[in-house]
Amino acid sequence: MSAVHLKLGPLSGVAKEALLFSYDLACEGTILEGSTLIIEDMPVCIYCPECRAERHTSGTGQMQCDVCGHTADHVLCGAELELSALELIT
Amino acid sequence: MTTPRLLEVRRKVLSKNDAAAQVLRQRFQAAGVCVISLVSSPGSGKTAFLEQVLRNLGGTHRVAALVGDLATENDAVRLRRSEQPVRQIVTGTVCHLDASMVETSLSDSGWRLEGLDFLFIENVGNLVCPASYDLGENARIVLLSVTEGEDKPLKYPSIFLGADAAIITKADLAEAVGFDAGTAHRNIRAVCPGAPIFEISSKTSAGMSAALDWINGVSSARQQ
């Protein structure tokens, strides 16, 4: 196993830095030893009632539309903690 | 050198908990029990609020509570004063409850879920990890005490985002600590759009009736 691909959203409650820091230690003595953790940062998407569309929001502390600044109706994505793929050397 | 082969997995890391929570949710639904969980930072008044809720609802409904902590049975001892069934979940070093802990505690309790109207689950005091774990509950309440500062929702958005209602506790201390209710409401709305906000004091019981009405409303909505 040469790499583990993970999708990580800012609302997952998981700190990227902490995960990367502990990864090598957690992999020691397992088939993942020596593999790399590749994290894909996911955006926070909201439904904006003003734009009537799915929009991104840049701040996780404020659920506001990046386009018009209106507060979100609800959040559509951004809580991902998903194992997306494994890289294998065969 | 061989080129690595990419194997797509697309599996949620917490899928095991999600599956266990789904099983619980179906059990709760089949038994007709309304399940409400409480999350907040340590010391913001979850147990004091729950004491009031058990006392108030206990007169007219069949209620029970599970309460999580890293150590001690202190909270369960406090809550048992309400003379309602209460069980402590001691998590050891784990900073949150997960669905399997709830399942195990319910199995050990010997409670008949069919004999309950409400089950309350008080999570471990923590504004981070509990956000990621579905417990199969019908609704989740996040609590914020006036002594914590108005910007807590902005600092810990995930836990507020996942809540169905927010309760500001220790309202009797608001003036003494210079709590700005307007800012707190704005901050909660910014990260938790649409959720109702209640201000209560478990000490004086102020605001409790509105929060209890909301809890009753969750149960009624579930039955429809």
Interface residues (C-beta under 8 A of the other chain):
Chain A: S2 A3 H5 L6 L11 S12 G13 V14 T60 G61 Q62 M63 Q64 T71 A72 D73 H74 V75 A79 E80 L81 E82 L83 S84 A85 L86 E87 L88 I89 T90
Chain B: T2 P4 R5 L6 L7 E8 V9 R10 R11 K12 V13 L14 V128 C129 A131 S132 L154 K155 P157 S158 I159 L161 R189 A190 V191 P193 G194
